[in-house]
């Protein structure tokens, strides 16, 4: 899907193997355009998101990242709290 190649070589049994994965470099301009489109999409449609995780530190960290991107976020620490 990325336009790359995979090559596997071995000199024989017990001699090990070498696997080479080659991916083409992305054009800087295409990366910049994709980033701009993603930022515009976030700015246009903020979402209401419920983060459910029993690890409250992880849940609040994820919530903070989502809020930075313009979303409204609530946190619940278990399924019962999420359903409520």
PDB file of N, CA, C and O in Angstrom:
ATOM      1  N   UNK A   1       0.804  -1.200   0.000  1.00  0.00           N
ATOM      2  CA  UNK A   1       0.000   0.000   0.000  1.00  0.00           C
ATOM      3  C   UNK A   1       0.851   1.269   0.000  1.00  0.00           C
ATOM      4  O   UNK A   1       0.399   2.322  -0.451  1.00  0.00           O
ATOM      5  N   UNK A   2       2.055   1.172   0.494  1.00  0.00           N
ATOM      6  CA  UNK A   2       2.931   2.350   0.566  1.00  0.00           C
ATOM      7  C   UNK A   2       3.882   2.430  -0.627  1.00  0.00           C
ATOM      8  O   UNK A   2       4.661   3.377  -0.740  1.00  0.00           O
ATOM      9  N   UNK A   3       3.818   1.441  -1.514  1.00  0.00           N
ATOM     10  CA  UNK A   3       4.704   1.456  -2.676  1.00  0.00           C
ATOM     11  C   UNK A   3       6.110   0.987  -2.370  1.00  0.00           C
ATOM     12  O   UNK A   3       7.038   1.281  -3.123  1.00  0.00           O
ATOM     13  N   UNK A   4       6.281   0.269  -1.285  1.00  0.00           N
ATOM     14  CA  UNK A   4       7.609  -0.199  -0.902  1.00  0.00           C
ATOM     15  C   UNK A   4       7.843  -1.641  -1.313  1.00  0.00           C
ATOM     16  O   UNK A   4       7.031  -2.241  -2.017  1.00  0.00           O
ATOM     17  N   UNK A   5       8.967  -2.192  -0.861  1.00  0.00           N
ATOM     18  CA  UNK A   5       9.314  -3.581  -1.162  1.00  0.00           C
ATOM     19  C   UNK A   5       9.816  -4.271   0.096  1.00  0.00           C
ATOM     20  O   UNK A   5      10.262  -3.627   1.045  1.00  0.00           O
ATOM     21  N   UNK A   6       9.732  -5.608   0.081  1.00  0.00           N
ATOM     22  CA  UNK A   6      10.292  -6.432   1.156  1.00  0.00           C
ATOM     23  C   UNK A   6      11.164  -7.481   0.492  1.00  0.00           C
ATOM     24  O   UNK A   6      10.747  -8.115  -0.478  1.00  0.00           O
ATOM     25  N   UNK A   7      12.385  -7.671   1.012  1.00  0.00           N
ATOM     26  CA  UNK A   7      13.318  -8.642   0.464  1.00  0.00           C
ATOM     27  C   UNK A   7      13.834  -9.510   1.609  1.00  0.00           C
ATOM     28  O   UNK A   7      14.187  -8.991   2.668  1.00  0.00           O
ATOM     29  N   UNK A   8      13.879 -10.825   1.405  1.00  0.00           N
ATOM     30  CA  UNK A   8      14.416 -11.754   2.404  1.00  0.00           C
ATOM     31  C   UNK A   8      15.537 -12.565   1.769  1.00  0.00           C
ATOM     32  O   UNK A   8      15.384 -13.097   0.669  1.00  0.00           O
ATOM     33  N   UNK A   9      16.680 -12.656   2.479  1.00  0.00           N
ATOM     34  CA  UNK A   9      17.824 -13.419   1.963  1.00  0.00           C
ATOM     35  C   UNK A   9      18.431 -14.246   3.083  1.00  0.00           C
ATOM     36  O   UNK A   9      18.439 -13.840   4.245  1.00  0.00           O
ATOM     37  N   UNK A  10      18.944 -15.425   2.707  1.00  0.00           N
ATOM     38  CA  UNK A  10      19.646 -16.282   3.658  1.00  0.00           C
ATOM     39  C   UNK A  10      20.695 -17.075   2.900  1.00  0.00           C
ATOM     40  O   UNK A  10      20.400 -17.632   1.843  1.00  0.00           O
ATOM     41  N   UNK A  11      21.933 -17.138   3.428  1.00  0.00           N
ATOM     42  CA  UNK A  11      22.962 -17.930   2.769  1.00  0.00           C
ATOM     43  C   UNK A  11      22.764 -19.441   2.958  1.00  0.00           C
ATOM     44  O   UNK A  11      23.439 -20.235   2.303  1.00  0.00           O
ATOM     45  N   UNK A  12      21.853 -19.841   3.839  1.00  0.00           N
ATOM     46  CA  UNK A  12      21.591 -21.267   4.027  1.00  0.00           C
ATOM     47  C   UNK A  12      21.185 -21.585   5.455  1.00  0.00           C
ATOM     48  O   UNK A  12      21.169 -20.699   6.311  1.00  0.00           O
ATOM     49  N   UNK A  13      20.856 -22.845   5.718  1.00  0.00           N
ATOM     50  CA  UNK A  13      20.416 -23.257   7.058  1.00  0.00           C
ATOM     51  C   UNK A  13      21.457 -22.919   8.127  1.00  0.00           C
ATOM     52  O   UNK A  13      22.650 -23.166   7.954  1.00  0.00           O
ATOM     53  N   UNK A  14      20.985 -22.359   9.218  1.00  0.00           N
ATOM     54  CA  UNK A  14      21.853 -22.026  10.342  1.00  0.00           C
ATOM     55  C   UNK A  14      22.704 -20.789  10.137  1.00  0.00           C
ATOM     56  O   UNK A  14      23.486 -20.446  11.023  1.00  0.00           O
ATOM     57  N   UNK A  15      22.590 -20.106   9.014  1.00  0.00           N
ATOM     58  CA  UNK A  15      23.438 -18.954   8.720  1.00  0.00           C
ATOM     59  C   UNK A  15      22.709 -17.634   8.936  1.00  0.00           C
ATOM     60  O   UNK A  15      23.262 -16.575   8.640  1.00  0.00           O
ATOM     61  N   UNK A  16      21.485 -17.674   9.444  1.00  0.00           N
ATOM     62  CA  UNK A  16      20.749 -16.449   9.698  1.00  0.00           C
ATOM     63  C   UNK A  16      20.043 -15.938   8.455  1.00  0.00           C
ATOM     64  O   UNK A  16      20.169 -16.504   7.369  1.00  0.00           O
ATOM     65  N   UNK A  17      19.313 -14.877   8.633  1.00  0.00           N
ATOM     66  CA  UNK A  17      18.546 -14.280   7.540  1.00  0.00           C
ATOM     67  C   UNK A  17      18.630 -12.768   7.620  1.00  0.00           C
ATOM     68  O   UNK A  17      18.839 -12.197   8.691  1.00  0.00           O
ATOM     69  N   UNK A  18      18.465 -12.135   6.477  1.00  0.00           N
ATOM     70  CA  UNK A  18      18.409 -10.679   6.407  1.00  0.00           C
ATOM     71  C   UNK A  18      17.097 -10.291   5.740  1.00  0.00           C
ATOM     72  O   UNK A  18      16.792 -10.747   4.639  1.00  0.00           O
ATOM     73  N   UNK A  19      16.331  -9.455   6.407  1.00  0.00           N
ATOM     74  CA  UNK A  19      15.069  -8.953   5.878  1.00  0.00           C
ATOM     75  C   UNK A  19      15.221  -7.454   5.664  1.00  0.00           C
ATOM     76  O   UNK A  19      15.604  -6.727   6.580  1.00  0.00           O
ATOM     77  N   UNK A  20      14.926  -6.997   4.466  1.00  0.00           N
ATOM     78  CA  UNK A  20      15.040  -5.581   4.147  1.00  0.00           C
ATOM     79  C   UNK A  20      13.677  -5.046   3.730  1.00  0.00           C
ATOM     80  O   UNK A  20      13.072  -5.542   2.779  1.00  0.00           O
ATOM     81  N   UNK A  21      13.196  -4.031   4.444  1.00  0.00           N
ATOM     82  CA  UNK A  21      11.935  -3.371   4.124  1.00  0.00           C
ATOM     83  C   UNK A  21      12.283  -1.977   3.626  1.00  0.00           C
ATOM     84  O   UNK A  21      12.955  -1.216   4.323  1.00  0.00           O
ATOM     85  N   UNK A  22      11.830  -1.642   2.430  1.00  0.00           N
ATOM     86  CA  UNK A  22      12.115  -0.342   1.837  1.00  0.00           C
ATOM     87  C   UNK A  22      10.801   0.379   1.581  1.00  0.00           C
ATOM     88  O   UNK A  22       9.916  -0.139   0.901  1.00  0.00           O
ATOM     89  N   UNK A  23      10.686   1.582   2.134  1.00  0.00           N
ATOM     90  CA  UNK A  23       9.505   2.418   1.916  1.00  0.00           C
ATOM     91  C   UNK A  23       9.948   3.705   1.248  1.00  0.00           C
ATOM     92  O   UNK A  23      10.980   4.270   1.609  1.00  0.00           O
ATOM     93  N   UNK A  24       9.177   4.173   0.275  1.00  0.00           N
ATOM     94  CA  UNK A  24       9.565   5.426  -0.374  1.00  0.00           C
ATOM     95  C   UNK A  24       9.411   6.598   0.587  1.00  0.00           C
ATOM     96  O   UNK A  24       8.562   6.578   1.478  1.00  0.00           O
ATOM     97  N   UNK A  25      10.233   7.607   0.397  1.00  0.00           N
ATOM     98  CA  UNK A  25      10.123   8.815   1.207  1.00  0.00           C
ATOM     99  C   UNK A  25       8.886   9.589   0.786  1.00  0.00           C
ATOM    100  O   UNK A  25       8.588   9.698  -0.403  1.00  0.00           O
ATOM    101  N   UNK A  26       8.173  10.122   1.757  1.00  0.00           N
ATOM    102  CA  UNK A  26       6.998  10.940   1.461  1.00  0.00           C
ATOM    103  C   UNK A  26       7.453  12.323   1.043  1.00  0.00           C
ATOM    104  O   UNK A  26       8.428  12.853   1.577  1.00  0.00           O
ATOM    105  N   UNK A  27       6.765  12.889   0.116  1.00  0.00           N
ATOM    106  CA  UNK A  27       7.078  14.254  -0.283  1.00  0.00           C
ATOM    107  C   UNK A  27       6.670  15.207   0.824  1.00  0.00           C
ATOM    108  O   UNK A  27       5.573  15.095   1.371  1.00  0.00           O
ATOM    109  N   UNK A  28       7.533  16.131   1.153  1.00  0.00           N
ATOM    110  CA  UNK A  28       7.292  17.081   2.234  1.00  0.00           C
ATOM    111  C   UNK A  28       6.020  17.883   1.980  1.00  0.00           C
ATOM    112  O   UNK A  28       5.257  18.151   2.908  1.00  0.00           O
ATOM    113  N   UNK A  29       5.795  18.261   0.739  1.00  0.00           N
ATOM    114  CA  UNK A  29       4.613  19.057   0.399  1.00  0.00           C
ATOM    115  C   UNK A  29       3.327  18.274   0.678  1.00  0.00           C
ATOM    116  O   UNK A  29       2.367  18.832   1.211  1.00  0.00           O
ATOM    117  N   UNK A  30       3.302  16.997   0.324  1.00  0.00           N
ATOM    118  CA  UNK A  30       2.118  16.171   0.557  1.00  0.00           C
ATOM    119  C   UNK A  30       1.854  16.025   2.058  1.00  0.00           C
ATOM    120  O   UNK A  30       0.704  16.066   2.495  1.00  0.00           O
ATOM    121  N   UNK A  31       2.907  15.857   2.834  1.00  0.00           N
ATOM    122  CA  UNK A  31       2.748  15.770   4.286  1.00  0.00           C
ATOM    123  C   UNK A  31       2.172  17.056   4.850  1.00  0.00           C
ATOM    124  O   UNK A  31       1.302  17.030   5.720  1.00  0.00           O
ATOM    125  N   UNK A  32       2.663  18.179   4.351  1.00  0.00           N
ATOM    126  CA  UNK A  32       2.182  19.480   4.822  1.00  0.00           C
ATOM    127  C   UNK A  32       0.711  19.667   4.473  1.00  0.00           C
ATOM    128  O   UNK A  32      -0.067  20.139   5.303  1.00  0.00           O
ATOM    129  N   UNK A  33       0.322  19.300   3.250  1.00  0.00           N
ATOM    130  CA  UNK A  33      -1.075  19.425   2.831  1.00  0.00           C
ATOM    131  C   UNK A  33      -1.985  18.548   3.676  1.00  0.00           C
ATOM    132  O   UNK A  33      -3.063  18.983   4.083  1.00  0.00           O
ATOM    133  N   UNK A  34      -1.562  17.316   3.945  1.00  0.00           N
ATOM    134  CA  UNK A  34      -2.367  16.415   4.773  1.00  0.00           C
ATOM    135  C   UNK A  34      -2.543  16.962   6.180  1.00  0.00           C
ATOM    136  O   UNK A  34      -3.634  16.889   6.747  1.00  0.00           O
ATOM    137  N   UNK A  35      -1.478  17.505   6.743  1.00  0.00           N
ATOM    138  CA  UNK A  35      -1.553  18.075   8.092  1.00  0.00           C
ATOM    139  C   UNK A  35      -2.505  19.265   8.124  1.00  0.00           C
ATOM    140  O   UNK A  35      -3.281  19.421   9.067  1.00  0.00           O
ATOM    141  N   UNK A  36      -2.443  20.092   7.103  1.00  0.00           N
ATOM    142  CA  UNK A  36      -3.334  21.259   7.048  1.00  0.00           C
ATOM    143  C   UNK A  36      -4.789  20.827   6.922  1.00  0.00           C
ATOM    144  O   UNK A  36      -5.665  21.417   7.553  1.00  0.00           O
ATOM    145  N   UNK A  37      -5.059  19.794   6.107  1.00  0.00           N
ATOM    146  CA  UNK A  37      -6.431  19.292   5.965  1.00  0.00           C
ATOM    147  C   UNK A  37      -6.947  18.714   7.272  1.00  0.00           C
ATOM    148  O   UNK A  37      -8.102  18.936   7.636  1.00  0.00           O
ATOM    149  N   UNK A  38      -6.102  17.975   7.979  1.00  0.00           N
ATOM    150  CA  UNK A  38      -6.517  17.390   9.252  1.00  0.00           C
ATOM    151  C   UNK A  38      -6.828  18.473  10.278  1.00  0.00           C
ATOM    152  O   UNK A  38      -7.817  18.367  11.004  1.00  0.00           O
ATOM    153  N   UNK A  39      -6.009  19.503  10.348  1.00  0.00           N
ATOM    154  CA  UNK A  39      -6.252  20.597  11.282  1.00  0.00           C
ATOM    155  C   UNK A  39      -7.538  21.332  10.926  1.00  0.00           C
ATOM    156  O   UNK A  39      -8.301  21.711  11.815  1.00  0.00           O
ATOM    157  N   UNK A  40      -7.783  21.534   9.649  1.00  0.00           N
ATOM    158  CA  UNK A  40      -9.006  22.216   9.219  1.00  0.00           C
ATOM    159  C   UNK A  40     -10.232  21.383   9.566  1.00  0.00           C
ATOM    160  O   UNK A  40     -11.254  21.935   9.973  1.00  0.00           O
ATOM    161  N   UNK A  41     -10.148  20.064   9.413  1.00  0.00           N
ATOM    162  CA  UNK A  41     -11.282  19.188   9.723  1.00  0.00           C
ATOM    163  C   UNK A  41     -11.602  19.235  11.213  1.00  0.00           C
ATOM    164  O   UNK A  41     -12.770  19.258  11.601  1.00  0.00           O
ATOM    165  N   UNK A  42     -10.565  19.249  12.045  1.00  0.00           N
ATOM    166  CA  UNK A  42     -10.783  19.319  13.491  1.00  0.00           C
ATOM    167  C   UNK A  42     -11.409  20.658  13.853  1.00  0.00           C
ATOM    168  O   UNK A  42     -12.313  20.715  14.687  1.00  0.00           O
ATOM    169  N   UNK A  43     -10.939  21.724  13.238  1.00  0.00           N
ATOM    170  CA  UNK A  43     -11.457  23.053  13.548  1.00  0.00           C
ATOM    171  C   UNK A  43     -12.909  23.195  13.104  1.00  0.00           C
ATOM    172  O   UNK A  43     -13.670  23.941  13.719  1.00  0.00           O
ATOM    173  N   UNK A  44     -13.299  22.495  12.052  1.00  0.00           N
ATOM    174  CA  UNK A  44     -14.655  22.613  11.520  1.00  0.00           C
ATOM    175  C   UNK A  44     -15.658  21.805  12.333  1.00  0.00           C
ATOM    176  O   UNK A  44     -16.766  22.280  12.585  1.00  0.00           O
ATOM    177  N   UNK A  45     -15.297  20.599  12.746  1.00  0.00           N
ATOM    178  CA  UNK A  45     -16.256  19.755  13.442  1.00  0.00           C
ATOM    179  C   UNK A  45     -15.727  19.241  14.784  1.00  0.00           C
ATOM    180  O   UNK A  45     -15.231  18.118  14.865  1.00  0.00           O
ATOM    181  N   UNK A  46     -15.827  20.036  15.805  1.00  0.00           N
ATOM    182  CA  UNK A  46     -15.459  19.521  17.127  1.00  0.00           C
ATOM    183  C   UNK A  46     -16.458  18.444  17.540  1.00  0.00           C
ATOM    184  O   UNK A  46     -17.644  18.534  17.224  1.00  0.00           O
ATOM    185  N   UNK A  47     -15.984  17.450  18.229  1.00  0.00           N
ATOM    186  CA  UNK A  47     -16.809  16.323  18.644  1.00  0.00           C
ATOM    187  C   UNK A  47     -17.016  16.326  20.155  1.00  0.00           C
ATOM    188  O   UNK A  47     -16.240  16.921  20.902  1.00  0.00           O
ATOM    189  N   UNK A  48     -18.066  15.658  20.586  1.00  0.00           N
ATOM    190  CA  UNK A  48     -18.276  15.369  22.009  1.00  0.00           C
ATOM    191  C   UNK A  48     -17.811  13.937  22.221  1.00  0.00           C
ATOM    192  O   UNK A  48     -18.347  13.013  21.610  1.00  0.00           O
ATOM    193  N   UNK A  49     -16.818  13.746  23.082  1.00  0.00           N
ATOM    194  CA  UNK A  49     -16.175  12.443  23.242  1.00  0.00           C
ATOM    195  C   UNK A  49     -16.226  12.020  24.695  1.00  0.00           C
ATOM    196  O   UNK A  49     -15.978  12.821  25.597  1.00  0.00           O
ATOM    197  N   UNK A  50     -16.550  10.751  24.917  1.00  0.00           N
ATOM    198  CA  UNK A  50     -16.520  10.157  26.253  1.00  0.00           C
ATOM    199  C   UNK A  50     -15.361   9.179  26.301  1.00  0.00           C
ATOM    200  O   UNK A  50     -15.346   8.194  25.562  1.00  0.00           O
ATOM    201  N   UNK A  51     -14.390   9.443  27.167  1.00  0.00           N
ATOM    202  CA  UNK A  51     -13.250   8.554  27.355  1.00  0.00           C
ATOM    203  C   UNK A  51     -13.544   7.681  28.574  1.00  0.00           C
ATOM    204  O   UNK A  51     -13.777   8.195  29.668  1.00  0.00           O
ATOM    205  N   UNK A  52     -13.533   6.365  28.386  1.00  0.00           N
ATOM    206  CA  UNK A  52     -13.799   5.417  29.475  1.00  0.00           C
ATOM    207  C   UNK A  52     -12.559   4.568  29.682  1.00  0.00           C
ATOM    208  O   UNK A  52     -12.140   3.836  28.786  1.00  0.00           O
ATOM    209  N   UNK A  53     -11.974   4.668  30.872  1.00  0.00           N
ATOM    210  CA  UNK A  53     -10.771   3.894  31.178  1.00  0.00           C
ATOM    211  C   UNK A  53     -10.631   3.818  32.686  1.00  0.00           C
ATOM    212  O   UNK A  53     -10.808   4.818  33.382  1.00  0.00           O
ATOM    213  N   UNK A  54     -10.310   2.623  33.199  1.00  0.00           N
ATOM    214  CA  UNK A  54     -10.142   2.496  34.647  1.00  0.00           C
ATOM    215  C   UNK A  54      -8.814   3.076  35.120  1.00  0.00           C
ATOM    216  O   UNK A  54      -8.604   3.235  36.322  1.00  0.00           O
ATOM    217  N   UNK A  55      -7.927   3.391  34.199  1.00  0.00           N
ATOM    218  CA  UNK A  55      -6.685   4.070  34.531  1.00  0.00           C
ATOM    219  C   UNK A  55      -6.954   5.569  34.352  1.00  0.00           C
ATOM    220  O   UNK A  55      -6.862   6.096  33.244  1.00  0.00           O
ATOM    221  N   UNK A  56      -7.284   6.242  35.447  1.00  0.00           N
ATOM    222  CA  UNK A  56      -7.697   7.641  35.362  1.00  0.00           C
ATOM    223  C   UNK A  56      -6.595   8.561  34.850  1.00  0.00           C
ATOM    224  O   UNK A  56      -6.888   9.545  34.171  1.00  0.00           O
ATOM    225  N   UNK A  57      -5.344   8.266  35.159  1.00  0.00           N
ATOM    226  CA  UNK A  57      -4.250   9.087  34.630  1.00  0.00           C
ATOM    227  C   UNK A  57      -4.234   9.032  33.104  1.00  0.00           C
ATOM    228  O   UNK A  57      -4.103  10.062  32.443  1.00  0.00           O
ATOM    229  N   UNK A  58      -4.368   7.840  32.554  1.00  0.00           N
ATOM    230  CA  UNK A  58      -4.385   7.687  31.096  1.00  0.00           C
ATOM    231  C   UNK A  58      -5.614   8.368  30.509  1.00  0.00           C
ATOM    232  O   UNK A  58      -5.520   9.033  29.478  1.00  0.00           O
ATOM    233  N   UNK A  59      -6.761   8.209  31.152  1.00  0.00           N
ATOM    234  CA  UNK A  59      -8.002   8.802  30.654  1.00  0.00           C
ATOM    235  C   UNK A  59      -7.905  10.328  30.622  1.00  0.00           C
ATOM    236  O   UNK A  59      -8.313  10.955  29.645  1.00  0.00           O
ATOM    237  N   UNK A  60      -7.373  10.915  31.670  1.00  0.00           N
ATOM    238  CA  UNK A  60      -7.261  12.374  31.722  1.00  0.00           C
ATOM    239  C   UNK A  60      -6.208  12.908  30.742  1.00  0.00           C
ATOM    240  O   UNK A  60      -6.359  14.002  30.198  1.00  0.00           O
ATOM    241  N   UNK A  61      -5.152  12.137  30.524  1.00  0.00           N
ATOM    242  CA  UNK A  61      -4.145  12.529  29.544  1.00  0.00           C
ATOM    243  C   UNK A  61      -4.743  12.538  28.143  1.00  0.00           C
ATOM    244  O   UNK A  61      -4.552  13.489  27.386  1.00  0.00           O
ATOM    245  N   UNK A  62      -5.471  11.474  27.802  1.00  0.00           N
ATOM    246  CA  UNK A  62      -6.126  11.418  26.506  1.00  0.00           C
ATOM    247  C   UNK A  62      -7.156  12.542  26.365  1.00  0.00           C
ATOM    248  O   UNK A  62      -7.254  13.176  25.314  1.00  0.00           O
ATOM    249  N   UNK A  63      -7.914  12.779  27.420  1.00  0.00           N
ATOM    250  CA  UNK A  63      -8.912  13.857  27.402  1.00  0.00           C
ATOM    251  C   UNK A  63      -8.252  15.205  27.141  1.00  0.00           C
ATOM    252  O   UNK A  63      -8.771  16.008  26.366  1.00  0.00           O
ATOM    253  N   UNK A  64      -7.119  15.459  27.777  1.00  0.00           N
ATOM    254  CA  UNK A  64      -6.412  16.735  27.585  1.00  0.00           C
ATOM    255  C   UNK A  64      -5.959  16.882  26.135  1.00  0.00           C
ATOM    256  O   UNK A  64      -6.076  17.964  25.561  1.00  0.00           O
ATOM    257  N   UNK A  65      -5.447  15.815  25.540  1.00  0.00           N
ATOM    258  CA  UNK A  65      -5.016  15.882  24.142  1.00  0.00           C
ATOM    259  C   UNK A  65      -6.188  16.160  23.214  1.00  0.00           C
ATOM    260  O   UNK A  65      -6.067  16.939  22.269  1.00  0.00           O
ATOM    261  N   UNK A  66      -7.314  15.527  23.482  1.00  0.00           N
ATOM    262  CA  UNK A  66      -8.500  15.749  22.654  1.00  0.00           C
ATOM    263  C   UNK A  66      -9.028  17.171  22.809  1.00  0.00           C
ATOM    264  O   UNK A  66      -9.454  17.789  21.833  1.00  0.00           O
ATOM    265  N   UNK A  67      -8.998  17.687  24.033  1.00  0.00           N
ATOM    266  CA  UNK A  67      -9.469  19.051  24.283  1.00  0.00           C
ATOM    267  C   UNK A  67      -8.584  20.079  23.583  1.00  0.00           C
ATOM    268  O   UNK A  67      -9.080  21.086  23.079  1.00  0.00           O
ATOM    269  N   UNK A  68      -7.281  19.827  23.551  1.00  0.00           N
ATOM    270  CA  UNK A  68      -6.355  20.724  22.850  1.00  0.00           C
ATOM    271  C   UNK A  68      -6.756  20.843  21.385  1.00  0.00           C
ATOM    272  O   UNK A  68      -6.562  21.888  20.764  1.00  0.00           O
ATOM    273  N   UNK A  69      -7.315  19.768  20.837  1.00  0.00           N
ATOM    274  CA  UNK A  69      -7.736  19.761  19.436  1.00  0.00           C
ATOM    275  C   UNK A  69      -9.168  20.238  19.247  1.00  0.00           C
ATOM    276  O   UNK A  69      -9.742  20.066  18.171  1.00  0.00           O
ATOM    277  N   UNK A  70      -9.754  20.838  20.287  1.00  0.00           N
ATOM    278  CA  UNK A  70     -11.045  21.487  20.144  1.00  0.00           C
ATOM    279  C   UNK A  70     -12.262  20.647  20.454  1.00  0.00           C
ATOM    280  O   UNK A  70     -13.384  21.087  20.202  1.00  0.00           O
ATOM    281  N   UNK A  71     -12.084  19.461  20.987  1.00  0.00           N
ATOM    282  CA  UNK A  71     -13.220  18.593  21.286  1.00  0.00           C
ATOM    283  C   UNK A  71     -13.698  18.795  22.721  1.00  0.00           C
ATOM    284  O   UNK A  71     -12.933  19.203  23.595  1.00  0.00           O
ATOM    285  N   UNK A  72     -14.986  18.500  22.945  1.00  0.00           N
ATOM    286  CA  UNK A  72     -15.527  18.484  24.306  1.00  0.00           C
ATOM    287  C   UNK A  72     -15.377  17.061  24.820  1.00  0.00           C
ATOM    288  O   UNK A  72     -15.791  16.114  24.151  1.00  0.00           O
ATOM    289  N   UNK A  73     -14.786  16.901  26.003  1.00  0.00           N
ATOM    290  CA  UNK A  73     -14.458  15.563  26.489  1.00  0.00           C
ATOM    291  C   UNK A  73     -14.956  15.380  27.907  1.00  0.00           C
ATOM    292  O   UNK A  73     -14.802  16.254  28.760  1.00  0.00           O
ATOM    293  N   UNK A  74     -15.566  14.207  28.142  1.00  0.00           N
ATOM    294  CA  UNK A  74     -15.928  13.782  29.491  1.00  0.00           C
ATOM    295  C   UNK A  74     -15.168  12.493  29.772  1.00  0.00           C
ATOM    296  O   UNK A  74     -14.852  11.738  28.854  1.00  0.00           O
ATOM    297  N   UNK A  75     -14.878  12.246  31.044  1.00  0.00           N
ATOM    298  CA  UNK A  75     -14.125  11.051  31.443  1.00  0.00           C
ATOM    299  C   UNK A  75     -14.977  10.232  32.408  1.00  0.00           C
ATOM    300  O   UNK A  75     -15.596  10.771  33.326  1.00  0.00           O
ATOM    301  N   UNK A  76     -14.996   8.914  32.181  1.00  0.00           N
ATOM    302  CA  UNK A  76     -15.659   7.986  33.099  1.00  0.00           C
ATOM    303  C   UNK A  76     -14.662   6.862  33.405  1.00  0.00           C
ATOM    304  O   UNK A  76     -13.904   6.431  32.536  1.00  0.00           O
ATOM    305  N   UNK A  77     -14.683   6.395  34.672  1.00  0.00           N
ATOM    306  CA  UNK A  77     -13.682   5.388  35.042  1.00  0.00           C
ATOM    307  C   UNK A  77     -14.169   3.960  34.932  1.00  0.00           C
ATOM    308  O   UNK A  77     -13.390   3.034  35.157  1.00  0.00           O
ATOM    309  N   UNK A  78     -15.446   3.746  34.590  1.00  0.00           N
ATOM    310  CA  UNK A  78     -15.931   2.381  34.409  1.00  0.00           C
ATOM    311  C   UNK A  78     -17.206   2.406  33.559  1.00  0.00           C
ATOM    312  O   UNK A  78     -17.732   3.473  33.242  1.00  0.00           O
ATOM    313  N   UNK A  79     -17.690   1.221  33.198  1.00  0.00           N
ATOM    314  CA  UNK A  79     -18.856   1.135  32.311  1.00  0.00           C
ATOM    315  C   UNK A  79     -20.104   1.732  32.949  1.00  0.00           C
ATOM    316  O   UNK A  79     -20.876   2.407  32.268  1.00  0.00           O
ATOM    317  N   UNK A  80     -20.318   1.499  34.237  1.00  0.00           N
ATOM    318  CA  UNK A  80     -21.500   2.040  34.894  1.00  0.00           C
ATOM    319  C   UNK A  80     -21.506   3.573  34.877  1.00  0.00           C
ATOM    320  O   UNK A  80     -22.539   4.195  34.627  1.00  0.00           O
ATOM    321  N   UNK A  81     -20.356   4.164  35.143  1.00  0.00           N
ATOM    322  CA  UNK A  81     -20.260   5.623  35.095  1.00  0.00           C
ATOM    323  C   UNK A  81     -20.453   6.124  33.669  1.00  0.00           C
ATOM    324  O   UNK A  81     -21.051   7.180  33.460  1.00  0.00           O
ATOM    325  N   UNK A  82     -19.963   5.389  32.704  1.00  0.00           N
ATOM    326  CA  UNK A  82     -20.126   5.802  31.309  1.00  0.00           C
ATOM    327  C   UNK A  82     -21.586   5.770  30.890  1.00  0.00           C
ATOM    328  O   UNK A  82     -22.058   6.674  30.202  1.00  0.00           O
ATOM    329  N   UNK A  83     -22.308   4.721  31.307  1.00  0.00           N
ATOM    330  CA  UNK A  83     -23.713   4.611  30.953  1.00  0.00           C
ATOM    331  C   UNK A  83     -24.558   5.671  31.657  1.00  0.00           C
ATOM    332  O   UNK A  83     -25.557   6.145  31.116  1.00  0.00           O
ATOM    333  N   UNK A  84     -24.143   6.034  32.871  1.00  0.00           N
ATOM    334  CA  UNK A  84     -24.883   7.069  33.618  1.00  0.00           C
ATOM    335  C   UNK A  84     -24.719   8.412  32.925  1.00  0.00           C
ATOM    336  O   UNK A  84     -25.260   9.416  33.389  1.00  0.00           O
TER     337      UNK A  84
END
